[in-house]
Amino acid sequence: MELSEIEDLPNKLLREEAGRAFRLHASASMDMWLCAKKANEDGRAKVAEASKAIQVEANLAKDMQAAER
């Protein structure tokens, strides 16, 4: 290994470490985004399920009132 290669070694290692840190950060950000997306979708599904249950209950109450008349 020549002297110029040895002198460039710290810079090369620094760039490699920076690249690793960037990829790790990007991966963590993507994981967080996917978790947030799933939580949002799960929340929407639960809201839709609750809305459907409320609508069914409202329809039953309406049918009971109609039957009483």
Secondary structure, 3 states (H helix, E strand, C coil): CCHHHHHHHHHHHHHHHHHHHHHHHHHHHHHHHHHHHHHHHHHHHHHHHHHHHHHHHHHHHHHHHHHHC
